[in-house]
Amino acid sequence: MSNASITLYHYPLCPFSRMVRLLTAEAGVKVRLVEERAWNRRPEFLQLNPAGEVPVMVLEDGTALSGSGPISEFLAETGAASALMPDTPVERAEMRRIVAWFERKFDREVTRNLVTEKIDRRFMPKELGGGAPDAAAVRAGLANIRAHLKYVGYLAHRRNWLSGERLSLADLAAAAQLSCIDYLGHVPWGESAPAHAWYARIKSRPSFRPLLADQVAGMPPPPAYADLDF
């Protein structure tokens, strides 16, 4: 697959966008990044994805692929990211289970309560949900992250990577979500040595470097965010 003119519409602190950025970097697929604040519902962007959500990958022929799941499956099926798919149907089912855990459960219980409330709402127009963070939602996110981190530690202690012996889409989905929370300094890494060790390994990969360089205007991350020896 030629990758000379693939465009990825993304938002830096969107975990689904981050998952695709990690995936394309791991797969060696070069993309041109275009930042999109989806809540603005820009007409030209809605033509690419009527759902008005990032990420959206536009291929060389103009085909638009929307969502981290469809993009991941496309890159796997076309061979670019096949190495990130486990070998057997049972192993692939387990990988997809873990991907779903982070892209549904973790995102709903943690990321939306912390990143959406503390970062995204600062930039949204008031009529689209902008304003001060909901303190109750933030408290819920801070409480929920602890249980999820324990589960990451449980998986990392039993396996070489989260879904098995090889790095897979499960690791990318989990790391994408956790990296957004880590940008806020809200991951209690000291509570799970296996989770900390797993994240240190994936954080040290070359694919992760662009994520560690992300900055939100007026809200820099804590120093440990980009520190490989955090």
Secondary structure, 3 states (H helix, E strand, C coil): CCCCCEEEEECCCCHHHHHHHHHHHHHCCCEEEEECCHHHCCHHHHHHCCCCCCCEEECCCCCEEECHHHHHHHHHHCCCCHHHCCCCHHHHHHHHHHHHHHHHHHHHHHHHHHHHHHHHHHHCCHHHCCCCCCHHHHHHHHHHHHHHHHHHHHHHHHCCCCCCCCCCHHHHHHHHHHHHHHHCCCCCHHHCHHHHHHHHHHHCCHHHHHHHCCCECCECCCHHHHCCCC
